[in-house]
């Protein structure tokens, strides 16, 4: 986790989105990624929020040979299988996705 001084935040960032609140550690994780901050798509922060056919944003945190691992809000994670994630069936997963790619 990167800590940013309040002076930097005060003068450079206008809007942040809360990703995770961890009261036990007294920490909040924020993002300034424009896609997440300005999104009008529904937020998945717990398993019950997810619905079949739902479209939302996720952050890729790992690319495997046969799947990509994505993270939603509140540290909720999911695996997207190869057949669901690939646009081009001839390319390797690592060439189509990279860590932090938003979808």
FENGIUR-V930064 format. One record per run of one state. SS is the DSSP state (h for helix, s for strand, l for the rest). FROM is the first residue (numbers start at 1). TO is the last residue. If there is no record, write none. Layout:
SS	FROM	TO
SS	FROM	TO
//
This chain:
l	1	5
h	6	12
l	13	16
s	17	22
l	23	26
s	27	31
l	32	33
h	34	37
l	38	46
h	47	49
l	50	58
s	59	63
l	64	66
s	67	71
l	72	72
h	73	75
l	76	76
s	77	81
h	82	85
l	86	92
h	93	96
l	97	101
s	102	102
l	103	103
//
